Amino acid sequence: MKIHQAPLNRSTRPAEMSLSDLAKLGGGKVAYIKPLTYEEATELFPAIEDMPTGVELFSLNAADGTPLVLTDSRQAAVGHAIGDELEVAHVH
């Protein structure tokens, strides 16, 4: 069976989603993991004091971008997602 893919139309802008639409995305069951710099982590998690510098950090975020967990390993972020019954989406 041959699979045909329509050519991309470079002049068409992708559809924009509102924050409300993003919040509904995945119905509270989808999350993604994002590597963070120290600066990004302190901005997303201002309540955390004495955050270590020079350590690779990861955040588990809800589909709408709401930060849920900050950790120093991708595996720990995945573990939190599993514990909260969230499906981890792969974002490029």
N, C-alpha and C positions, 0 to 999 in steps of 0.2 A: 504494500500500500504506500502510495506517495503522499507525503505531507506537504501542503503548500502553505506558505506564510505570506500574508499580505505585506507589501513593502511599507516601511515606516514613512509617514508623511512628516517631514521635518518642520513644516510650517504650522502644524497643529500643536497648540499648547496642551500639556496634560491637564486633566480636570483638576480643579482646586477643591480641597475639602475644608470645611469649617472645623473649628475646634470641637463643636458639638458632634459633627459627623465622625471625627477621629475618635472621640470618646466612646461612641457606639460601636466602633470597629472591633470586631472580635467578641463583642458582648461581654467584655471583662474576662475573657478566657485566653487572650493572646498577649504576649509580651515579647520584647526583644532585648538583647544584651548589647551594650555599647561600651567599647573601651574608652576610658577618660584620661585626660591629662590631670595633673594636680589642680590646675586653675579651673577646669571644667567641673571637677568633683566638688571643690569648695563653693562654686556657684550653685550647683544643683542641690548640695547638701550643706547649707550654711550652719546648721545646728551642730554638726560634728566638729569638735575641737581637737586640736593636736593631730590633724590628719598627717600621715607620714608622707614625706617627699621622696621622690626617686623610686616609688613603688608603682608597678602597673596596676591600675584600678579599673573596675568594671561596674557598670550600673545595670540593674534589671529595671526596665521601663515598661509601663503599660503601653498599649497600642497608641494611645493619644500622647505619649511622651512623658507622662507623669512618672518621675523617678520613684521606684519602690524599694530598692536595696542597693547598697554600695558594698563592694567586696574587693579583695585583692586577687581573686582568681575567677576565671570564667566558669570553672567547674562548680564553685560555690554558688555563683549566680544561677546556673542551671539547676542545682539542687534546690534553691529557693523557689524557682519556677515550678519544679515538680511538686514540691511540698505544698504550694499554693494552687496546684492543679491548673497551671497555666501552660499553654502551648507556646514554645519559643519559635518565633518567626525569624527567618534568616533575612537580614537586611543588608543590602549592598550599598 
